[in-house]
């Protein structure tokens, strides 16, 4: 025990190990982030702004993430209408999203979390352009 | 009919003639008129007084007089006169006795067995004394004057007779002179030469004519004077007779039957020619004017002889005597009703006869109370005061054991029943709001029984009810115009009753009450939810009611209260609704979702979400 306690390590080797760890961590974080939010380049939607005046946001594209809280309806032509619960700060905002028919292969269910890229359409409704599970 | 008054007949009969008959009497008269004249009453065979004598039917209390019919008990003035008679003392004083004795003396002196010039003069001398008795009304004086008039006429006739005798003597002289003149004209010898003889004859004839001419002229004048005087004499006699007969007829009409008898005897004494025919019929009836008939009666209906008039007067006197005897008997039996009726009948016919005048006041007083009560009963029935009439009927039943209350009670009960019927109809009309019928029925009830105690009570109640009903309807209209449905709801019992018979108003009231009841239900539900701390639910309940009745102050108050308590939820809902109104479907749906998040049971949010979703997904 005493012999092991009196073993000596080189100080430079420690510095090197710490540096390598930081580099690897940074790279890992960079790549990890790059894989989970594909719409990071898109402007995030502030739910409060949407609630305030959705019409003023018409034509804009936003990214948002939330949980499917319920299905509101379905139409062959228009697609499916869902309620998506989006968090902002400590508040949850249920927002309506229209999932066009093009995404019919995606099986959307209550409780699922999704990252979404959506455009505010003419009706002031968030119409999904792309979506992926979070 | 005014003849009674012109002749100075008692006020009772004047009143009878002036007042209309009772319905019963009129009906009787109509029946009589409609009956065929089997007894030959029409035309000249009908008596001057309709049925010759004033007769009274005790069953109907109808007096027939000169073809007219009266119900004697229905005549107020007659009743008053009868009451006065009942209170008057009997005319048994010395003066009255003297009057009646004189009457007897005169009748006795003029009786057929004792009639002489001396007795006539004695009887005539009594007339002025009899006239001094006040109840005689100076009728003996009138008779005295008539006798004097006849005697003057007879004097004139005597003068004419004397003149005619003188004229007859002159006539005889003239006739003798004429005959002498005619006989002496051809005295002397005529010439033998035919031509001279013819000439001589002509001269002799001329001389005779000249002598006789004045004699013949005067004789003609004398004959004419004699004939004229005869006509004048007859005219005077006839005039005197007629004047006297008119007086007798007048006395008969005045029901002065004793005077009729006396005047008749004087007439026979004055006109001893045995001619008792009533000249007034023959000489005046055909020329009688309508106005004269109105005043004096139809002279054509007079009896044909004075004997008939005399017999009728005697019959009337006997009838009255029997009536008074009957009265006395019934009075003894305490049958006041019949006694009063008999006395009334006797009084109506023979008011001035001794049998009536000598009736003791004590006896009359016994029926006075009954008569008064009877008169009051008649008055009460006349003025339709049936309550008082009924009380009087009971009093009369106690007073007289033979009083027949059936007629009066029948009239009273009929009036009561009919009046009650009209009142019931009035009530029904008031309930149905039919004011025309209400007024008509009330008027009918009032006319039948003006003093009906129920009338005031019922009409008061009806009008109060009507007023209340009308007031309620007015209030309803006013509150409805103000949209003050809450006040209508608070006073719904009054308005339900008032509008029960007004279908349109009833429908309006129903809508109001439904609306307020919904609001009430919303408020009740809100109160329950608020008790459980569900302010959002309470607000939503109030809001649902508010949409139906936005003017209700209670809903407004509750709405304001719960809005404060569930501010976030209310804000979400209102914003959603506002955005929906602005066609901002995304925002509206988002706010509805948020409202539902705040209050998951929100029907407003649920409906809003469903509504917006449908619109969004609509093709």
Interface residues (C-beta under 8 A of the other chain):
Chain A: X50 X51 X53 X54 X55 X72 X73 X74 X75 X77 X78 X81 X83 X92 X93 X94 X95 X96 X98 X120 X121 X123 X124 X125 X126
Chain B: X575 X579 X584 X585 X586 X587 X589 X590 X591 X593 X594 X596 X597 X609 X613 X614 X616 X617 X618 X619
